[in-house]
Amino acid sequence: MEDNINATCRTACYHLCNIRRTRKVLSYESCEQLIHAFITSRNDYCNSLYFNLRNRLLSKCS
């Protein structure tokens, strides 16, 4: 499970860096919506798998 959490954190950082690169061509509202949609989709993705995990593993992505 630790490998899955590491991969999820790694891809989230990758996508957030890509959003940061496109910030110059987006309006503030569009960028805000894009980030909220991304975070919401990442939070909902396989959320049930993370139930009852140790705090050490869960704190990696925060």
PDB file of N, H, CA, C and O in Angstrom:
ATOM      1  N   MET A   1       0.827  -1.197   0.000  1.00  0.00           N
ATOM      2  CA  MET A   1       0.000   0.000   0.000  1.00  0.00           C
ATOM      3  C   MET A   1       0.865   1.251   0.000  1.00  0.00           C
ATOM      4  O   MET A   1       0.472   2.277  -0.555  1.00  0.00           O
ATOM      5  N   GLU A   2       2.034   1.175   0.616  1.00  0.00           N
ATOM      6  H   GLU A   2       2.353   0.341   1.067  1.00  0.00           H
ATOM      7  CA  GLU A   2       2.914   2.336   0.664  1.00  0.00           C
ATOM      8  C   GLU A   2       3.358   2.747  -0.739  1.00  0.00           C
ATOM      9  O   GLU A   2       3.481   3.938  -1.024  1.00  0.00           O
ATOM     10  N   ASP A   3       3.598   1.777  -1.610  1.00  0.00           N
ATOM     11  H   ASP A   3       3.498   0.810  -1.378  1.00  0.00           H
ATOM     12  CA  ASP A   3       3.979   2.091  -2.993  1.00  0.00           C
ATOM     13  C   ASP A   3       2.854   2.821  -3.723  1.00  0.00           C
ATOM     14  O   ASP A   3       3.105   3.739  -4.505  1.00  0.00           O
ATOM     15  N   ASN A   4       1.621   2.409  -3.463  1.00  0.00           N
ATOM     16  H   ASN A   4       1.418   1.664  -2.828  1.00  0.00           H
ATOM     17  CA  ASN A   4       0.468   3.059  -4.094  1.00  0.00           C
ATOM     18  C   ASN A   4       0.336   4.509  -3.623  1.00  0.00           C
ATOM     19  O   ASN A   4       0.065   5.399  -4.428  1.00  0.00           O
ATOM     20  N   ILE A   5       0.523   4.742  -2.347  1.00  0.00           N
ATOM     21  H   ILE A   5       0.743   4.019  -1.693  1.00  0.00           H
ATOM     22  CA  ILE A   5       0.430   6.100  -1.801  1.00  0.00           C
ATOM     23  C   ILE A   5       1.546   6.968  -2.373  1.00  0.00           C
ATOM     24  O   ILE A   5       1.311   8.119  -2.742  1.00  0.00           O
ATOM     25  N   ASN A   6       2.753   6.423  -2.448  1.00  0.00           N
ATOM     26  H   ASN A   6       2.943   5.488  -2.149  1.00  0.00           H
ATOM     27  CA  ASN A   6       3.870   7.183  -3.028  1.00  0.00           C
ATOM     28  C   ASN A   6       3.606   7.539  -4.485  1.00  0.00           C
ATOM     29  O   ASN A   6       3.895   8.656  -4.914  1.00  0.00           O
ATOM     30  N   ALA A   7       3.063   6.601  -5.245  1.00  0.00           N
ATOM     31  H   ALA A   7       2.829   5.693  -4.897  1.00  0.00           H
ATOM     32  CA  ALA A   7       2.763   6.865  -6.659  1.00  0.00           C
ATOM     33  C   ALA A   7       1.671   7.920  -6.794  1.00  0.00           C
ATOM     34  O   ALA A   7       1.746   8.780  -7.672  1.00  0.00           O
ATOM     35  N   THR A   8       0.668   7.862  -5.939  1.00  0.00           N
ATOM     36  H   THR A   8       0.608   7.164  -5.226  1.00  0.00           H
ATOM     37  CA  THR A   8      -0.413   8.851  -5.985  1.00  0.00           C
ATOM     38  C   THR A   8       0.115  10.245  -5.662  1.00  0.00           C
ATOM     39  O   THR A   8      -0.251  11.215  -6.325  1.00  0.00           O
ATOM     40  N   CYS A   9       0.967  10.350  -4.657  1.00  0.00           N
ATOM     41  H   CYS A   9       1.264   9.561  -4.119  1.00  0.00           H
ATOM     42  CA  CYS A   9       1.563  11.646  -4.294  1.00  0.00           C
ATOM     43  C   CYS A   9       2.457  12.168  -5.412  1.00  0.00           C
ATOM     44  O   CYS A   9       2.444  13.359  -5.723  1.00  0.00           O
ATOM     45  N   ARG A  10       3.225  11.279  -6.008  1.00  0.00           N
ATOM     46  H   ARG A  10       3.235  10.312  -5.756  1.00  0.00           H
ATOM     47  CA  ARG A  10       4.132  11.672  -7.087  1.00  0.00           C
ATOM     48  C   ARG A  10       3.357  12.207  -8.299  1.00  0.00           C
ATOM     49  O   ARG A  10       3.728  13.236  -8.866  1.00  0.00           O
ATOM     50  N   THR A  11       2.286  11.514  -8.697  1.00  0.00           N
ATOM     51  H   THR A  11       1.984  10.679  -8.237  1.00  0.00           H
ATOM     52  CA  THR A  11       1.518  11.982  -9.849  1.00  0.00           C
ATOM     53  C   THR A  11       0.768  13.273  -9.527  1.00  0.00           C
ATOM     54  O   THR A  11       0.600  14.127 -10.397  1.00  0.00           O
ATOM     55  N   ALA A  12       0.319  13.417  -8.281  1.00  0.00           N
ATOM     56  H   ALA A  12       0.456  12.723  -7.574  1.00  0.00           H
ATOM     57  CA  ALA A  12      -0.364  14.661  -7.901  1.00  0.00           C
ATOM     58  C   ALA A  12       0.595  15.847  -8.011  1.00  0.00           C
ATOM     59  O   ALA A  12       0.221  16.899  -8.527  1.00  0.00           O
ATOM     60  N   CYS A  13       1.812  15.684  -7.535  1.00  0.00           N
ATOM     61  H   CYS A  13       2.116  14.829  -7.115  1.00  0.00           H
ATOM     62  CA  CYS A  13       2.811  16.759  -7.645  1.00  0.00           C
ATOM     63  C   CYS A  13       3.120  17.079  -9.094  1.00  0.00           C
ATOM     64  O   CYS A  13       3.261  18.245  -9.462  1.00  0.00           O
ATOM     65  N   TYR A  14       3.226  16.053  -9.911  1.00  0.00           N
ATOM     66  H   TYR A  14       3.112  15.105  -9.611  1.00  0.00           H
ATOM     67  CA  TYR A  14       3.493  16.242 -11.340  1.00  0.00           C
ATOM     68  C   TYR A  14       2.390  17.078 -11.995  1.00  0.00           C
ATOM     69  O   TYR A  14       2.671  18.032 -12.720  1.00  0.00           O
ATOM     70  N   HIS A  15       1.148  16.712 -11.734  1.00  0.00           N
ATOM     71  H   HIS A  15       0.920  15.936 -11.145  1.00  0.00           H
ATOM     72  CA  HIS A  15       0.029  17.427 -12.354  1.00  0.00           C
ATOM     73  C   HIS A  15      -0.109  18.851 -11.814  1.00  0.00           C
ATOM     74  O   HIS A  15      -0.451  19.764 -12.565  1.00  0.00           O
ATOM     75  N   LEU A  16       0.149  19.048 -10.534  1.00  0.00           N
ATOM     76  H   LEU A  16       0.427  18.306  -9.923  1.00  0.00           H
ATOM     77  CA  LEU A  16       0.090  20.403  -9.986  1.00  0.00           C
ATOM     78  C   LEU A  16       1.190  21.289 -10.575  1.00  0.00           C
ATOM     79  O   LEU A  16       0.968  22.480 -10.791  1.00  0.00           O
ATOM     80  N   CYS A  17       2.350  20.734 -10.834  1.00  0.00           N
ATOM     81  H   CYS A  17       2.530  19.766 -10.659  1.00  0.00           H
ATOM     82  CA  CYS A  17       3.426  21.501 -11.493  1.00  0.00           C
ATOM     83  C   CYS A  17       3.021  21.883 -12.916  1.00  0.00           C
ATOM     84  O   CYS A  17       3.327  22.982 -13.377  1.00  0.00           O
ATOM     85  N   ASN A  18       2.336  20.977 -13.608  1.00  0.00           N
ATOM     86  H   ASN A  18       2.087  20.084 -13.233  1.00  0.00           H
ATOM     87  CA  ASN A  18       1.856  21.294 -14.954  1.00  0.00           C
ATOM     88  C   ASN A  18       0.798  22.396 -14.920  1.00  0.00           C
ATOM     89  O   ASN A  18       0.775  23.257 -15.799  1.00  0.00           O
ATOM     90  N   ILE A  19      -0.064  22.378 -13.929  1.00  0.00           N
ATOM     91  H   ILE A  19      -0.046  21.678 -13.215  1.00  0.00           H
ATOM     92  CA  ILE A  19      -1.063  23.440 -13.789  1.00  0.00           C
ATOM     93  C   ILE A  19      -0.353  24.766 -13.538  1.00  0.00           C
ATOM     94  O   ILE A  19      -0.747  25.797 -14.082  1.00  0.00           O
ATOM     95  N   ARG A  20       0.686  24.738 -12.717  1.00  0.00           N
ATOM     96  H   ARG A  20       1.006  23.900 -12.275  1.00  0.00           H
ATOM     97  CA  ARG A  20       1.441  25.964 -12.428  1.00  0.00           C
ATOM     98  C   ARG A  20       2.057  26.544 -13.697  1.00  0.00           C
ATOM     99  O   ARG A  20       2.106  27.763 -13.862  1.00  0.00           O
ATOM    100  N   ARG A  21       2.525  25.684 -14.588  1.00  0.00           N
ATOM    101  H   ARG A  21       2.486  24.694 -14.454  1.00  0.00           H
ATOM    102  CA  ARG A  21       3.124  26.165 -15.840  1.00  0.00           C
ATOM    103  C   ARG A  21       2.109  26.836 -16.759  1.00  0.00           C
ATOM    104  O   ARG A  21       2.462  27.743 -17.512  1.00  0.00           O
ATOM    105  N   THR A  22       0.858  26.400 -16.704  1.00  0.00           N
ATOM    106  H   THR A  22       0.571  25.663 -16.092  1.00  0.00           H
ATOM    107  CA  THR A  22      -0.175  26.979 -17.564  1.00  0.00           C
ATOM    108  C   THR A  22      -0.858  28.179 -16.922  1.00  0.00           C
ATOM    109  O   THR A  22      -1.736  28.786 -17.536  1.00  0.00           O
ATOM    110  N   ARG A  23      -0.477  28.528 -15.717  1.00  0.00           N
ATOM    111  H   ARG A  23       0.237  28.036 -15.219  1.00  0.00           H
ATOM    112  CA  ARG A  23      -1.120  29.618 -14.979  1.00  0.00           C
ATOM    113  C   ARG A  23      -1.081  30.940 -15.740  1.00  0.00           C
ATOM    114  O   ARG A  23      -2.001  31.750 -15.625  1.00  0.00           O
ATOM    115  N   LYS A  24      -0.033  31.161 -16.508  1.00  0.00           N
ATOM    116  H   LYS A  24       0.714  30.503 -16.602  1.00  0.00           H
ATOM    117  CA  LYS A  24       0.113  32.439 -17.214  1.00  0.00           C
ATOM    118  C   LYS A  24      -0.985  32.671 -18.250  1.00  0.00           C
ATOM    119  O   LYS A  24      -1.349  33.816 -18.516  1.00  0.00           O
ATOM    120  N   VAL A  25      -1.508  31.612 -18.830  1.00  0.00           N
ATOM    121  H   VAL A  25      -1.212  30.682 -18.614  1.00  0.00           H
ATOM    122  CA  VAL A  25      -2.506  31.763 -19.888  1.00  0.00           C
ATOM    123  C   VAL A  25      -3.935  31.585 -19.390  1.00  0.00           C
ATOM    124  O   VAL A  25      -4.879  31.739 -20.165  1.00  0.00           O
ATOM    125  N   LEU A  26      -4.110  31.264 -18.110  1.00  0.00           N
ATOM    126  H   LEU A  26      -3.343  31.139 -17.481  1.00  0.00           H
ATOM    127  CA  LEU A  26      -5.442  31.088 -17.548  1.00  0.00           C
ATOM    128  C   LEU A  26      -5.841  32.282 -16.703  1.00  0.00           C
ATOM    129  O   LEU A  26      -4.998  32.940 -16.093  1.00  0.00           O
ATOM    130  N   SER A  27      -7.117  32.548 -16.675  1.00  0.00           N
ATOM    131  H   SER A  27      -7.802  32.013 -17.170  1.00  0.00           H
ATOM    132  CA  SER A  27      -7.594  33.571 -15.754  1.00  0.00           C
ATOM    133  C   SER A  27      -7.555  33.002 -14.337  1.00  0.00           C
ATOM    134  O   SER A  27      -7.438  31.792 -14.141  1.00  0.00           O
ATOM    135  N   TYR A  28      -7.654  33.884 -13.369  1.00  0.00           N
ATOM    136  H   TYR A  28      -7.749  34.866 -13.528  1.00  0.00           H
ATOM    137  CA  TYR A  28      -7.622  33.448 -11.973  1.00  0.00           C
ATOM    138  C   TYR A  28      -8.758  32.468 -11.687  1.00  0.00           C
ATOM    139  O   TYR A  28      -8.545  31.447 -11.033  1.00  0.00           O
ATOM    140  N   GLU A  29      -9.957  32.769 -12.170  1.00  0.00           N
ATOM    141  H   GLU A  29     -10.131  33.598 -12.701  1.00  0.00           H
ATOM    142  CA  GLU A  29     -11.123  31.923 -11.923  1.00  0.00           C
ATOM    143  C   GLU A  29     -10.965  30.557 -12.579  1.00  0.00           C
ATOM    144  O   GLU A  29     -11.322  29.538 -11.988  1.00  0.00           O
ATOM    145  N   SER A  30     -10.430  30.531 -13.799  1.00  0.00           N
ATOM    146  H   SER A  30     -10.140  31.358 -14.280  1.00  0.00           H
ATOM    147  CA  SER A  30     -10.230  29.252 -14.492  1.00  0.00           C
ATOM    148  C   SER A  30      -9.199  28.395 -13.773  1.00  0.00           C
ATOM    149  O   SER A  30      -9.386  27.188 -13.624  1.00  0.00           O
ATOM    150  N   CYS A  31      -8.123  29.007 -13.333  1.00  0.00           N
ATOM    151  H   CYS A  31      -7.970  29.988 -13.454  1.00  0.00           H
ATOM    152  CA  CYS A  31      -7.087  28.280 -12.605  1.00  0.00           C
ATOM    153  C   CYS A  31      -7.636  27.742 -11.290  1.00  0.00           C
ATOM    154  O   CYS A  31      -7.349  26.609 -10.906  1.00  0.00           O
ATOM    155  N   GLU A  32      -8.416  28.550 -10.615  1.00  0.00           N
ATOM    156  H   GLU A  32      -8.649  29.471 -10.927  1.00  0.00           H
ATOM    157  CA  GLU A  32      -9.011  28.130  -9.350  1.00  0.00           C
ATOM    158  C   GLU A  32      -9.933  26.929  -9.555  1.00  0.00           C
ATOM    159  O   GLU A  32      -9.892  25.982  -8.770  1.00  0.00           O
ATOM    160  N   GLN A  33     -10.753  26.956 -10.587  1.00  0.00           N
ATOM    161  H   GLN A  33     -10.786  27.725 -11.225  1.00  0.00           H
ATOM    162  CA  GLN A  33     -11.652  25.842 -10.883  1.00  0.00           C
ATOM    163  C   GLN A  33     -10.872  24.582 -11.246  1.00  0.00           C
ATOM    164  O   GLN A  33     -11.230  23.478 -10.834  1.00  0.00           O
ATOM    165  N   LEU A  34      -9.811  24.755 -12.013  1.00  0.00           N
ATOM    166  H   LEU A  34      -9.520  25.651 -12.348  1.00  0.00           H
ATOM    167  CA  LEU A  34      -8.988  23.619 -12.407  1.00  0.00           C
ATOM    168  C   LEU A  34      -8.344  22.955 -11.198  1.00  0.00           C
ATOM    169  O   LEU A  34      -8.339  21.728 -11.094  1.00  0.00           O
ATOM    170  N   ILE A  35      -7.810  23.742 -10.298  1.00  0.00           N
ATOM    171  H   ILE A  35      -7.814  24.738 -10.382  1.00  0.00           H
ATOM    172  CA  ILE A  35      -7.172  23.188  -9.099  1.00  0.00           C
ATOM    173  C   ILE A  35      -8.198  22.520  -8.192  1.00  0.00           C
ATOM    174  O   ILE A  35      -7.935  21.445  -7.652  1.00  0.00           O
ATOM    175  N   HIS A  36      -9.355  23.138  -8.019  1.00  0.00           N
ATOM    176  H   HIS A  36      -9.568  24.011  -8.458  1.00  0.00           H
ATOM    177  CA  HIS A  36     -10.392  22.527  -7.180  1.00  0.00           C
ATOM    178  C   HIS A  36     -10.867  21.207  -7.775  1.00  0.00           C
ATOM    179  O   HIS A  36     -11.067  20.236  -7.046  1.00  0.00           O
ATOM    180  N   ALA A  37     -11.048  21.162  -9.085  1.00  0.00           N
ATOM    181  H   ALA A  37     -10.885  21.951  -9.678  1.00  0.00           H
ATOM    182  CA  ALA A  37     -11.470  19.918  -9.731  1.00  0.00           C
ATOM    183  C   ALA A  37     -10.414  18.838  -9.584  1.00  0.00           C
ATOM    184  O   ALA A  37     -10.736  17.676  -9.339  1.00  0.00           O
ATOM    185  N   PHE A  38      -9.156  19.219  -9.732  1.00  0.00           N
ATOM    186  H   PHE A  38      -8.893  20.163  -9.930  1.00  0.00           H
ATOM    187  CA  PHE A  38      -8.077  18.240  -9.606  1.00  0.00           C
ATOM    188  C   PHE A  38      -7.998  17.685  -8.185  1.00  0.00           C
ATOM    189  O   PHE A  38      -7.914  16.472  -7.995  1.00  0.00           O
ATOM    190  N   ILE A  39      -8.024  18.562  -7.198  1.00  0.00           N
ATOM    191  H   ILE A  39      -8.092  19.547  -7.353  1.00  0.00           H
ATOM    192  CA  ILE A  39      -7.924  18.120  -5.799  1.00  0.00           C
ATOM    193  C   ILE A  39      -9.115  17.251  -5.422  1.00  0.00           C
ATOM    194  O   ILE A  39      -8.951  16.232  -4.752  1.00  0.00           O
ATOM    195  N   THR A  40     -10.300  17.639  -5.843  1.00  0.00           N
ATOM    196  H   THR A  40     -10.434  18.467  -6.388  1.00  0.00           H
ATOM    197  CA  THR A  40     -11.495  16.855  -5.539  1.00  0.00           C
ATOM    198  C   THR A  40     -11.418  15.473  -6.166  1.00  0.00           C
ATOM    199  O   THR A  40     -11.753  14.479  -5.522  1.00  0.00           O
ATOM    200  N   SER A  41     -10.980  15.402  -7.413  1.00  0.00           N
ATOM    201  H   SER A  41     -10.708  16.210  -7.937  1.00  0.00           H
ATOM    202  CA  SER A  41     -10.894  14.093  -8.067  1.00  0.00           C
ATOM    203  C   SER A  41      -9.828  13.221  -7.412  1.00  0.00           C
ATOM    204  O   SER A  41     -10.021  12.010  -7.301  1.00  0.00           O
ATOM    205  N   ARG A  42      -8.722  13.792  -6.979  1.00  0.00           N
ATOM    206  H   ARG A  42      -8.565  14.776  -7.069  1.00  0.00           H
ATOM    207  CA  ARG A  42      -7.667  13.027  -6.304  1.00  0.00           C
ATOM    208  C   ARG A  42      -8.125  12.573  -4.923  1.00  0.00           C
ATOM    209  O   ARG A  42      -7.786  11.468  -4.500  1.00  0.00           O
ATOM    210  N   ASN A  43      -8.885  13.399  -4.216  1.00  0.00           N
ATOM    211  H   ASN A  43      -9.160  14.297  -4.560  1.00  0.00           H
ATOM    212  CA  ASN A  43      -9.380  13.017  -2.887  1.00  0.00           C
ATOM    213  C   ASN A  43     -10.384  11.876  -2.971  1.00  0.00           C
ATOM    214  O   ASN A  43     -10.409  11.001  -2.105  1.00  0.00           O
ATOM    215  N   ASP A  44     -11.202  11.883  -4.000  1.00  0.00           N
ATOM    216  H   ASP A  44     -11.182  12.593  -4.703  1.00  0.00           H
ATOM    217  CA  ASP A  44     -12.238  10.862  -4.126  1.00  0.00           C
ATOM    218  C   ASP A  44     -11.715   9.555  -4.712  1.00  0.00           C
ATOM    219  O   ASP A  44     -12.369   8.520  -4.590  1.00  0.00           O
ATOM    220  N   TYR A  45     -10.557   9.590  -5.339  1.00  0.00           N
ATOM    221  H   TYR A  45     -10.026  10.431  -5.438  1.00  0.00           H
ATOM    222  CA  TYR A  45     -10.031   8.410  -6.013  1.00  0.00           C
ATOM    223  C   TYR A  45      -9.610   7.354  -4.986  1.00  0.00           C
ATOM    224  O   TYR A  45      -8.684   7.578  -4.207  1.00  0.00           O
ATOM    225  N   CYS A  46     -10.279   6.223  -4.988  1.00  0.00           N
ATOM    226  H   CYS A  46     -11.031   6.041  -5.621  1.00  0.00           H
ATOM    227  CA  CYS A  46      -9.975   5.086  -4.105  1.00  0.00           C
ATOM    228  C   CYS A  46      -9.870   5.487  -2.638  1.00  0.00           C
ATOM    229  O   CYS A  46      -9.016   4.980  -1.911  1.00  0.00           O
ATOM    230  N   ASN A  47     -10.716   6.372  -2.217  1.00  0.00           N
ATOM    231  H   ASN A  47     -11.409   6.784  -2.808  1.00  0.00           H
ATOM    232  CA  ASN A  47     -10.698   6.841  -0.832  1.00  0.00           C
ATOM    233  C   ASN A  47     -10.902   5.701   0.163  1.00  0.00           C
ATOM    234  O   ASN A  47     -10.320   5.710   1.247  1.00  0.00           O
ATOM    235  N   SER A  48     -11.714   4.737  -0.197  1.00  0.00           N
ATOM    236  H   SER A  48     -12.187   4.730  -1.078  1.00  0.00           H
ATOM    237  CA  SER A  48     -12.004   3.650   0.729  1.00  0.00           C
ATOM    238  C   SER A  48     -10.784   2.770   0.990  1.00  0.00           C
ATOM    239  O   SER A  48     -10.715   2.111   2.027  1.00  0.00           O
ATOM    240  N   LEU A  49      -9.827   2.749   0.073  1.00  0.00           N
ATOM    241  H   LEU A  49      -9.883   3.284  -0.770  1.00  0.00           H
ATOM    242  CA  LEU A  49      -8.625   1.941   0.283  1.00  0.00           C
ATOM    243  C   LEU A  49      -7.758   2.502   1.408  1.00  0.00           C
ATOM    244  O   LEU A  49      -7.004   1.762   2.039  1.00  0.00           O
ATOM    245  N   TYR A  50      -7.864   3.797   1.658  1.00  0.00           N
ATOM    246  H   TYR A  50      -8.477   4.398   1.145  1.00  0.00           H
ATOM    247  CA  TYR A  50      -7.027   4.436   2.662  1.00  0.00           C
ATOM    248  C   TYR A  50      -7.628   4.389   4.062  1.00  0.00           C
ATOM    249  O   TYR A  50      -7.028   4.896   5.010  1.00  0.00           O
ATOM    250  N   PHE A  51      -8.789   3.793   4.198  1.00  0.00           N
ATOM    251  H   PHE A  51      -9.276   3.381   3.428  1.00  0.00           H
ATOM    252  CA  PHE A  51      -9.462   3.704   5.500  1.00  0.00           C
ATOM    253  C   PHE A  51      -8.654   2.800   6.435  1.00  0.00           C
ATOM    254  O   PHE A  51      -8.238   1.709   6.047  1.00  0.00           O
ATOM    255  N   ASN A  52      -8.442   3.257   7.649  1.00  0.00           N
ATOM    256  H   ASN A  52      -8.780   4.143   7.964  1.00  0.00           H
ATOM    257  CA  ASN A  52      -7.745   2.508   8.700  1.00  0.00           C
ATOM    258  C   ASN A  52      -6.242   2.335   8.457  1.00  0.00           C
ATOM    259  O   ASN A  52      -5.639   1.426   9.029  1.00  0.00           O
ATOM    260  N   LEU A  53      -5.639   3.157   7.650  1.00  0.00           N
ATOM    261  H   LEU A  53      -6.129   3.895   7.186  1.00  0.00           H
ATOM    262  CA  LEU A  53      -4.189   3.096   7.467  1.00  0.00           C
ATOM    263  C   LEU A  53      -3.485   3.853   8.590  1.00  0.00           C
ATOM    264  O   LEU A  53      -4.083   4.709   9.241  1.00  0.00           O
ATOM    265  N   ARG A  54      -2.244   3.539   8.805  1.00  0.00           N
ATOM    266  H   ARG A  54      -1.759   2.843   8.276  1.00  0.00           H
ATOM    267  CA  ARG A  54      -1.465   4.227   9.823  1.00  0.00           C
ATOM    268  C   ARG A  54      -1.281   5.691   9.438  1.00  0.00           C
ATOM    269  O   ARG A  54      -1.217   6.033   8.257  1.00  0.00           O
ATOM    270  N   ASN A  55      -1.198   6.543  10.445  1.00  0.00           N
ATOM    271  H   ASN A  55      -1.250   6.266  11.405  1.00  0.00           H
ATOM    272  CA  ASN A  55      -1.034   7.988  10.222  1.00  0.00           C
ATOM    273  C   ASN A  55       0.241   8.314   9.477  1.00  0.00           C
ATOM    274  O   ASN A  55       0.282   9.292   8.731  1.00  0.00           O
ATOM    275  N   ARG A  56       1.290   7.516   9.660  1.00  0.00           N
ATOM    276  H   ARG A  56       1.257   6.721  10.266  1.00  0.00           H
ATOM    277  CA  ARG A  56       2.554   7.750   8.970  1.00  0.00           C
ATOM    278  C   ARG A  56       2.372   7.693   7.456  1.00  0.00           C
ATOM    279  O   ARG A  56       2.962   8.489   6.727  1.00  0.00           O
ATOM    280  N   LEU A  57       1.559   6.755   6.987  1.00  0.00           N
ATOM    281  H   LEU A  57       1.079   6.108   7.580  1.00  0.00           H
ATOM    282  CA  LEU A  57       1.326   6.639   5.552  1.00  0.00           C
ATOM    283  C   LEU A  57       0.419   7.752   5.041  1.00  0.00           C
ATOM    284  O   LEU A  57       0.643   8.295   3.959  1.00  0.00           O
ATOM    285  N   LEU A  58      -0.591   8.086   5.809  1.00  0.00           N
ATOM    286  H   LEU A  58      -0.774   7.645   6.687  1.00  0.00           H
ATOM    287  CA  LEU A  58      -1.538   9.101   5.364  1.00  0.00           C
ATOM    288  C   LEU A  58      -0.946  10.503   5.368  1.00  0.00           C
ATOM    289  O   LEU A  58      -1.388  11.358   4.600  1.00  0.00           O
ATOM    290  N   SER A  59       0.020  10.750   6.195  1.00  0.00           N
ATOM    291  H   SER A  59       0.379  10.056   6.818  1.00  0.00           H
ATOM    292  CA  SER A  59       0.583  12.096   6.274  1.00  0.00           C
ATOM    293  C   SER A  59       1.532  12.415   5.126  1.00  0.00           C
ATOM    294  O   SER A  59       1.970  13.559   5.004  1.00  0.00           O
ATOM    295  N   LYS A  60       1.861  11.448   4.289  1.00  0.00           N
ATOM    296  H   LYS A  60       1.505  10.519   4.388  1.00  0.00           H
ATOM    297  CA  LYS A  60       2.768  11.695   3.172  1.00  0.00           C
ATOM    298  C   LYS A  60       2.191  12.675   2.172  1.00  0.00           C
ATOM    299  O   LYS A  60       2.923  13.489   1.610  1.00  0.00           O
ATOM    300  N   CYS A  61       0.908  12.612   1.945  1.00  0.00           N
ATOM    301  H   CYS A  61       0.312  11.951   2.401  1.00  0.00           H
ATOM    302  CA  CYS A  61       0.283  13.448   0.920  1.00  0.00           C
ATOM    303  C   CYS A  61      -0.273  14.750   1.471  1.00  0.00           C
ATOM    304  O   CYS A  61      -0.896  15.506   0.726  1.00  0.00           O
ATOM    305  N   SER A  62      -0.076  15.028   2.714  1.00  0.00           N
ATOM    306  H   SER A  62       0.429  14.414   3.319  1.00  0.00           H
ATOM    307  CA  SER A  62      -0.628  16.271   3.232  1.00  0.00           C
ATOM    308  C   SER A  62       0.397  17.353   3.298  1.00  0.00           C
ATOM    309  O   SER A  62       0.089  18.469   3.715  1.00  0.00           O
TER     310      SER A  62
END
